[in-house]
Amino acid sequence: MKLRNRLLVLASFLSIITATAHVYAAAATHEFRLNNGMRIIVQEDKRAPTVAHMVWYRIGSIDEVSGTTGVAHVLEHMMFKGTAKLKPGDFSARVAALGGRDNAFTGKDYTAYYQQIEKSRLEEVMALEADRMQNLRMDKAEFAKEIQVVMEERRLRTDDQPLAKVYEALNATAYVAHPYRNPIIGWMDDLQNMTAADAFAWYERWYAPNNATMVVTGDVDAKRVRSLAEKYFGKIPTKTLPKSKPQNEPPQNGIKRVIVKAPAENAYVVLAYKVPTLRDVEKDDEAHALDVLAAVLDGYDNARLPASLVRTERVANSAGASYNGISRGPSLFLLDGVPAEGTTTEELEQRLRAEIARVASDGVSAAELKRVKTQMIASQIYKRDSIFGQAMEIGGMEMAGISSRLRDRIIEKLAAVTPEQVQAVAKKYFSDEQLTVASLVPLPLAAGAAEDRKPAAVPGLRH
Amino acid sequence: MLKKCLIVILLLSAGTAQAALKIEHWTLDNGARVYFVKNQTIPMLDISVEFDAGAKRDPAGKAGTAALTNSMLARGLQASRLPGGETEPAMNEAQISDAFADIAAQRGGGPGTDRAGVALRTLSSPNERDEAVKLTARILAHPSMPEEFLQRDKARTIASLREALTKPESIASKAFWQLAYGSHPYGTETTVVSVESITRSDLLDFHARHYVANRAVIAMIGDITKEEAHTIARQLTSRLPQGKPLAAMPDLAPTRGAEERIAHPASQAHILVGLPALARGDTDFFALTVGNYILGGGGFVSRLTKEVREKRGLAYSAYSYFNPMEQAGPYQAGLQTRKDQASEALKVVRETIAAFLRDGPTEVELKAARDNLIGGFALRIDNNRKILDNIAVIGYYRMPLDYLDTWTANVAKVSVADIRAAFGRKLAMDKLVTVVVAGEN
């Protein structure tokens, strides 16, 4: 039930983020900073009487160290387990009584908590969120149960999911030093050895107003949000935040390969190239060009990869490309696909590489570029339909160090990308030196486990 | 172009939104039913067009026909001549996709068990909108269903079916529906064999029989006038034929308890418990909705989550829900847990449901449920996507037009006694079917 972002999700989320927001940034977005350093970003949108309230901490799996991977996410779970005033479970019960929905999610770069509520309830959820920023109680018995829940979550989302295991192996192979090598949920062994003290130390170290950004979208008045934020968060003392070590990745000097075997029917292959991250919206034109390249390859129904590999040549059941340029750490450009019957992962890998080579040698057409840009611009209008989505965008960008005020500017920069720039990044960044390839070797299930199982003729216990 | 967009939006959003949701409904001469909500806050338009064309209408032995028909709609268009003399050229799959992309229109929708159709999200500016509506109308009426793409799509369908049959969650779900619905079409499983048997003429027959004007249900929300909505509804259905009445669906067989255990190498057992329970239009709907919030629907505060997750740490997710359908759709409770504790977790689920059936909720729980459902009602209709989903359901299942207006009042009326009575009518421990995939060996 905790939403969490993994590489796949993050990657797709990113291509959304970068295609952001022509329409609102200039509209009714307000930013303030409280005296204790907490940042507040409000976007007024009065279409419906509801509000999305989020508090983002700039602390995620990127900040973890060996032996306690997963602690950012475990702490996220424990944030629902009581404060000086609230018993375990009371937080969600209070929000529910207000008609709200609440949850939280942990990513590589952040941990965030949110409530969706009818607009008159904002003050009450803000009070609850401020309470757990400073008064968390770490009960050992509660921790002992909750760490079991997290291990079940890991089994559900990773251990029994072949593709999730492929991505876990991909990251652990592509990065040898940078913490992006570790899964957000943590290695199982680290979870088994984690203690309540580990989680509480994390809380004590990182949970502070000067490490937090509140994002509020919906039917609110920015001035009132500011005064409420001052009332509930304004007196929370600042902490001296330790500086995470950068743990920069050393250069890669040759192709890396990893194979995962798991119960599955279809094989799968993903190619990950190390490429630049967006740090400066004005200067980093290569990041914008990579974004456009991903869209040319996989940005619409008939984009190059689905058109050529899936529909025309039929060497793949699916094929895609994605690029995550908005990130605290390094970025990967991904090409992936499920080979069709009669095609091997090696053959599909060659076809995916050939599509990049085709862009590098022949460039992209003006018509393709126009189509891609049309999608990006229209998506800014479509995305206004969801205040929750808007809050997600704002928070995600801010955590990566890109001001959400630059959403319009990013779209302008994307719209200005030329065919030559797309061709240039296709030439520059897709060499074997920077490549990691992960593939899934499917293990067939034991006979009789599944296919064309006959319905139970006689009710009763079987097996 | 960018700048112009921005200004238009700023002007429009200054006005603002829905105090009450006004659904306008009318029926076209050809029998199509239209449900429209005007919302001018964003210059866009969402449309869904649905038919009695879901998987329950699959021909015997050819499960998968409804889904393939739906997914093949945009694989090619026949050339056609309109009544006015205008001709439309044939289009291939790539041309259709590019045509949508060029105007930034998004095609969605898909096949369900009861309903199937097409959804469209487009900019509401006339040029884009007209082109998007015209393409959608052609896709609904004149798909060419090319043989070569059928072979390709069948191969992809079979590959994904085989993939699903390796996944414990899919195996569990398929087994649950089979066990709960037996030989009723709701229980029919699409198999490799059934997909292999589907031919192009099966798709053309299915399309001709089910994608018909007199059973079209059109839901629309967005920045257009009622008159424009009327014109669009006509455009979407004027090329469609009139359909002959469809055979009545068979009744559901009486529910019998059953249990199935399926071996699997996964680390977690997937457990599903439930039975056919709730049809659209059933008067127990609100009592069951409020009751299930307490039992298994209310996220972190439900009894199932508390017993399974919060008290015992047995699972990440434990839930239950009612899925109302044309005929009784399922009540289903589910969780996933480390395989050596599957029996313990199943016991907790059964005891939690049994206690709820025996004693019903407490007054405190009922108040909490009402507070959440009523206090959170605004969240159910706070964007166009959600409103479209709601009015599509209201339209398809012929629910009262004031369903949303009276929703909170109906929730407020539900008593503890109502919940006990309704659950007593719909659930019984000895009728539950249970599926455990990857449990203890």
HADDOCK unambig.tbl for C-alpha pairs under 7 A between the chains (distance, minus, plus):
assign (segid A and resid 1 and name CA) (segid B and resid 317 and name CA) 6.22 0.50 0.50
assign (segid A and resid 23 and name CA) (segid B and resid 6 and name CA) 5.42 0.50 0.50
assign (segid A and resid 27 and name CA) (segid B and resid 10 and name CA) 6.89 0.50 0.50
assign (segid A and resid 46 and name CA) (segid B and resid 16 and name CA) 6.11 0.50 0.50
assign (segid A and resid 46 and name CA) (segid B and resid 17 and name CA) 6.97 0.50 0.50
assign (segid A and resid 47 and name CA) (segid B and resid 16 and name CA) 5.26 0.50 0.50
assign (segid A and resid 47 and name CA) (segid B and resid 17 and name CA) 4.53 0.50 0.50
assign (segid A and resid 47 and name CA) (segid B and resid 41 and name CA) 6.72 0.50 0.50
assign (segid A and resid 48 and name CA) (segid B and resid 17 and name CA) 6.05 0.50 0.50
assign (segid A and resid 48 and name CA) (segid B and resid 18 and name CA) 6.52 0.50 0.50
assign (segid A and resid 48 and name CA) (segid B and resid 382 and name CA) 5.24 0.50 0.50
assign (segid A and resid 49 and name CA) (segid B and resid 378 and name CA) 6.76 0.50 0.50
assign (segid A and resid 50 and name CA) (segid B and resid 378 and name CA) 6.62 0.50 0.50
assign (segid A and resid 50 and name CA) (segid B and resid 379 and name CA) 6.48 0.50 0.50
assign (segid A and resid 50 and name CA) (segid B and resid 382 and name CA) 6.87 0.50 0.50
assign (segid A and resid 92 and name CA) (segid B and resid 300 and name CA) 6.48 0.50 0.50
assign (segid A and resid 92 and name CA) (segid B and resid 301 and name CA) 6.90 0.50 0.50
assign (segid A and resid 93 and name CA) (segid B and resid 301 and name CA) 5.96 0.50 0.50
assign (segid A and resid 96 and name CA) (segid B and resid 372 and name CA) 5.25 0.50 0.50
assign (segid A and resid 97 and name CA) (segid B and resid 368 and name CA) 5.68 0.50 0.50
assign (segid A and resid 97 and name CA) (segid B and resid 371 and name CA) 5.32 0.50 0.50
assign (segid A and resid 97 and name CA) (segid B and resid 372 and name CA) 5.08 0.50 0.50
assign (segid A and resid 98 and name CA) (segid B and resid 371 and name CA) 6.58 0.50 0.50
assign (segid A and resid 98 and name CA) (segid B and resid 372 and name CA) 6.05 0.50 0.50
assign (segid A and resid 98 and name CA) (segid B and resid 375 and name CA) 6.05 0.50 0.50
assign (segid A and resid 99 and name CA) (segid B and resid 371 and name CA) 5.95 0.50 0.50
assign (segid A and resid 99 and name CA) (segid B and resid 372 and name CA) 3.69 0.50 0.50
assign (segid A and resid 99 and name CA) (segid B and resid 373 and name CA) 6.08 0.50 0.50
assign (segid A and resid 99 and name CA) (segid B and resid 374 and name CA) 6.69 0.50 0.50
assign (segid A and resid 99 and name CA) (segid B and resid 375 and name CA) 4.01 0.50 0.50
assign (segid A and resid 99 and name CA) (segid B and resid 376 and name CA) 3.93 0.50 0.50
assign (segid A and resid 100 and name CA) (segid B and resid 372 and name CA) 6.66 0.50 0.50
assign (segid A and resid 100 and name CA) (segid B and resid 376 and name CA) 5.70 0.50 0.50
assign (segid A and resid 117 and name CA) (segid B and resid 376 and name CA) 6.62 0.50 0.50
assign (segid A and resid 118 and name CA) (segid B and resid 376 and name CA) 6.36 0.50 0.50
assign (segid A and resid 118 and name CA) (segid B and resid 378 and name CA) 6.30 0.50 0.50
assign (segid A and resid 118 and name CA) (segid B and resid 379 and name CA) 6.98 0.50 0.50
assign (segid A and resid 145 and name CA) (segid B and resid 312 and name CA) 6.43 0.50 0.50
assign (segid A and resid 145 and name CA) (segid B and resid 313 and name CA) 4.77 0.50 0.50
assign (segid A and resid 146 and name CA) (segid B and resid 313 and name CA) 5.97 0.50 0.50
assign (segid A and resid 148 and name CA) (segid B and resid 313 and name CA) 5.50 0.50 0.50
assign (segid A and resid 149 and name CA) (segid B and resid 309 and name CA) 6.80 0.50 0.50
assign (segid A and resid 149 and name CA) (segid B and resid 313 and name CA) 5.06 0.50 0.50
assign (segid A and resid 149 and name CA) (segid B and resid 314 and name CA) 6.42 0.50 0.50
assign (segid A and resid 149 and name CA) (segid B and resid 315 and name CA) 5.54 0.50 0.50
assign (segid A and resid 149 and name CA) (segid B and resid 316 and name CA) 5.08 0.50 0.50
assign (segid A and resid 150 and name CA) (segid B and resid 316 and name CA) 6.78 0.50 0.50
assign (segid A and resid 152 and name CA) (segid B and resid 315 and name CA) 5.67 0.50 0.50
assign (segid A and resid 152 and name CA) (segid B and resid 316 and name CA) 5.61 0.50 0.50
assign (segid A and resid 152 and name CA) (segid B and resid 337 and name CA) 6.34 0.50 0.50
assign (segid A and resid 152 and name CA) (segid B and resid 338 and name CA) 6.75 0.50 0.50
assign (segid A and resid 153 and name CA) (segid B and resid 316 and name CA) 5.20 0.50 0.50
assign (segid A and resid 155 and name CA) (segid B and resid 267 and name CA) 6.63 0.50 0.50
assign (segid A and resid 155 and name CA) (segid B and resid 268 and name CA) 6.62 0.50 0.50
assign (segid A and resid 160 and name CA) (segid B and resid 266 and name CA) 5.73 0.50 0.50
assign (segid A and resid 160 and name CA) (segid B and resid 267 and name CA) 6.49 0.50 0.50
assign (segid A and resid 263 and name CA) (segid B and resid 166 and name CA) 6.50 0.50 0.50
assign (segid A and resid 264 and name CA) (segid B and resid 163 and name CA) 6.06 0.50 0.50
assign (segid A and resid 264 and name CA) (segid B and resid 166 and name CA) 5.41 0.50 0.50
assign (segid A and resid 265 and name CA) (segid B and resid 162 and name CA) 6.02 0.50 0.50
assign (segid A and resid 265 and name CA) (segid B and resid 163 and name CA) 4.72 0.50 0.50
assign (segid A and resid 265 and name CA) (segid B and resid 166 and name CA) 6.50 0.50 0.50
assign (segid A and resid 266 and name CA) (segid B and resid 163 and name CA) 6.26 0.50 0.50
assign (segid A and resid 300 and name CA) (segid B and resid 101 and name CA) 6.71 0.50 0.50
assign (segid A and resid 301 and name CA) (segid B and resid 97 and name CA) 5.82 0.50 0.50
assign (segid A and resid 302 and name CA) (segid B and resid 94 and name CA) 6.00 0.50 0.50
assign (segid A and resid 302 and name CA) (segid B and resid 97 and name CA) 5.60 0.50 0.50
assign (segid A and resid 302 and name CA) (segid B and resid 98 and name CA) 6.30 0.50 0.50
assign (segid A and resid 317 and name CA) (segid B and resid 156 and name CA) 5.86 0.50 0.50
assign (segid A and resid 371 and name CA) (segid B and resid 101 and name CA) 6.24 0.50 0.50
assign (segid A and resid 371 and name CA) (segid B and resid 102 and name CA) 5.41 0.50 0.50
assign (segid A and resid 374 and name CA) (segid B and resid 102 and name CA) 6.89 0.50 0.50
assign (segid A and resid 374 and name CA) (segid B and resid 104 and name CA) 6.06 0.50 0.50
assign (segid A and resid 375 and name CA) (segid B and resid 101 and name CA) 6.92 0.50 0.50
assign (segid A and resid 375 and name CA) (segid B and resid 104 and name CA) 5.16 0.50 0.50
assign (segid A and resid 378 and name CA) (segid B and resid 104 and name CA) 6.09 0.50 0.50
assign (segid A and resid 385 and name CA) (segid B and resid 383 and name CA) 5.57 0.50 0.50
assign (segid A and resid 385 and name CA) (segid B and resid 384 and name CA) 6.32 0.50 0.50
assign (segid A and resid 386 and name CA) (segid B and resid 383 and name CA) 6.23 0.50 0.50
assign (segid A and resid 445 and name CA) (segid B and resid 166 and name CA) 6.69 0.50 0.50
assign (segid A and resid 449 and name CA) (segid B and resid 262 and name CA) 6.75 0.50 0.50
assign (segid A and resid 449 and name CA) (segid B and resid 263 and name CA) 6.11 0.50 0.50
assign (segid A and resid 449 and name CA) (segid B and resid 264 and name CA) 6.60 0.50 0.50
assign (segid A and resid 450 and name CA) (segid B and resid 165 and name CA) 5.62 0.50 0.50
assign (segid A and resid 450 and name CA) (segid B and resid 166 and name CA) 6.92 0.50 0.50
assign (segid A and resid 451 and name CA) (segid B and resid 165 and name CA) 6.05 0.50 0.50
assign (segid A and resid 452 and name CA) (segid B and resid 191 and name CA) 6.32 0.50 0.50
assign (segid A and resid 455 and name CA) (segid B and resid 178 and name CA) 6.14 0.50 0.50
assign (segid A and resid 455 and name CA) (segid B and resid 179 and name CA) 6.93 0.50 0.50
assign (segid A and resid 456 and name CA) (segid B and resid 179 and name CA) 6.67 0.50 0.50
assign (segid A and resid 459 and name CA) (segid B and resid 257 and name CA) 6.91 0.50 0.50
assign (segid A and resid 459 and name CA) (segid B and resid 258 and name CA) 4.56 0.50 0.50
assign (segid A and resid 459 and name CA) (segid B and resid 259 and name CA) 6.68 0.50 0.50
assign (segid A and resid 460 and name CA) (segid B and resid 258 and name CA) 5.00 0.50 0.50
assign (segid A and resid 460 and name CA) (segid B and resid 259 and name CA) 5.38 0.50 0.50
assign (segid A and resid 461 and name CA) (segid B and resid 259 and name CA) 5.22 0.50 0.50
assign (segid A and resid 461 and name CA) (segid B and resid 260 and name CA) 5.88 0.50 0.50
assign (segid A and resid 462 and name CA) (segid B and resid 260 and name CA) 5.35 0.50 0.50
assign (segid A and resid 462 and name CA) (segid B and resid 261 and name CA) 5.66 0.50 0.50
assign (segid A and resid 463 and name CA) (segid B and resid 261 and name CA) 5.82 0.50 0.50
